[in-house]
């Protein structure tokens, strides 16, 4: 009986996730955003995702995405190049954070963006109905013609032109640009 309940719960979660992905893809179409969708095994780390870019020669910015919070529960989502070293102590001086920054819990991630760890990306802002997640994009990504992000699940990757992700972001958040080389905010 317990196994049957678990299977039903897992099936409901899968249906909810597929509905969210379909909502995202529909929004991309409404915004007339062209993209390529790649399916692959689940990636939980930057190291694992590097296999995909080697395997299919995926061009453009390859990213890592950090879901952070401060001591007052203010939430930040950062997208940067996958090889960027992020110093949270320096970062807290740049962001409007109170106290130290730490990684948000899986529960908070699901509450705010309706995704699981490993699937963090700016596309999840479509689910941030309260608009209380502060988004920051690495300025170096703007120099790339293409960028690659998970579409709410870590078994798929969307490749689109960088100008298209900017167009998407402007629908859901203020666009904050950060220079990770100098830990400075840049007005877009």
N, C-alpha and C positions, 0 to 999 in steps of 0.2 A: 504494500500500500504506500509506504514512504517513497519507494522508487517511482511509483506512478505519479505521485504528487510532485516530486522533483522534476520528472519529465514534463509534466504539464506546465510547471513554473518556467522551465527552460524554454519551452515552446512559446509561451507568452512573451518572454523576454526577447526571443528571436524575432517574433512578429513585430513587437514594438520597435526594435532596432531597424528592421527592414522598412517599416513605415517612416522612421526618421530619415533614413538614407534616401528613400523615395522623395520625401519632402525636400531634402537638400537638392537632389538632382532636378526636381521640378523647378526649384527656385533658380538654379543655374540656367535652366532653359528659359525661364521668364526674363532673366537678365541678359539673355542672348550671349551667354558665356560658353565658348567652345572649350572642350576639354577631352582628354583621353583618360579612360578608366582602366587601371591595371589591377588584376586580381592576383594574389600571392598568398603564401603561408603567413601566419600571424607574426608580426615583428613587435618586440617589446623594447628593443634598444636600438640605438643608432648603429651599433656594430652589426646587428642582425639585418638592418635595412640596407646596409652597404652591399649585401649580397645581391639585392634586387637591381641596384643601379649598375653593378658590374654585369649581371646576367642579361639585362635587356638594354643596356646603354641608355639609361634614362637621363636625359639632359636637363639642365636647369638647377636651381637651388634645391638642395636636399636639406631638410630641416629637422630640428628638434624643437619640441614645444614644451614649455614649462608651465605648470599650473601651480601658482604660488599664493600664499596668504601672509598677512601680517598679524600682529598680536591682537588687533581689533577686528579681525576677520574680513578685512578688505582683501579683495581677490584680484589677482593679476594673471594674465595669460601672455606669455612671451613666445614669439616665434623667431628663431635665429638659425643661422647655418649650423648644420649638424656637427661641424668641427669647432664651433665656438666654445671657448671655456668661459663659463659664467661664474663670476664671483658674487655670491649673494650679499656679502658685506659691502662691496662697492655698489652693487645694484640698489640696495636699500637707500642709499644717499641720493639716487637719481629719481626713483619712483616716489610717489606720494604715500609712502608706507610709514606706519607708526610702529616702531620697534623692529625687531629682527624679522626677516623673511624666512619662511619655511615652505616645504612642499605641502600642498593641500591634500587632504585625505581622499581616499577613494570614495567615501561617502559624500564629501563636499563636492567632489568632481561630478558625481552622479546627480546630486541635488541641483547644481547650478548649470551643468552643461549636458546632462543626460547621456553621458558616455562612461566607458570603463577606462582604467589606466592602460596606457599603451596606444590609446586611440585619440589622444589629445591633438587638436589642430584648430586653427581659426574657423574652420567650417562649423565647429561646435557652437559658435556664437549664435547660430540660427536658433538654438534651444535656450539661450539665455534671455528668458522672457522679462526678467526684472532689470535687465541691462545694467547689472552691477558687477560685471567682470570687466576689468580694465585691460585693454589689449595694447601690446607693444610689439612692433615689427622691427627686425634688424635692418638697418639702412642698407647693408650690403645686398640684401635680397632684391632691393629696388634696381640694382645694377644688372640683374639677370633677366634674360628674356622670358624664361619659364621658371615655374616653381612647382614643387610637389608636396602635397599634404594628404593625410588620411581623410576620407570622407565619413567620419564618425565611427569608423571601425578599422582595426589594424590589419585587416586581411585585404585591403584595397588601398590604392593610391590614385589620386587625381593629379594629372599634370595639366596645367593651364598656363597661359601667359600671365606674367606678373601683373600686368595692368588689369587683368580679369579678377585676380584675387583682391586687388585694391577696390575694384568696383563692387565686389561682393561685400567686403568689409565695411564699406561706407553705408551699406544698407542696415548694418547691425551694431556699429560701434564707432567711436571716435578713433581716428587713425593717429596713433602715436608712434613716432619713429625714434629708435634708440641706436646710438653709435656705441657698439660694444667694445670697440678699440679704446675709446676714451671715456666711456661711461657718461655720455651726455645725451640729453634729449634734443631732437631736431624737429623743428616745425615742418610739417609736410608742405 
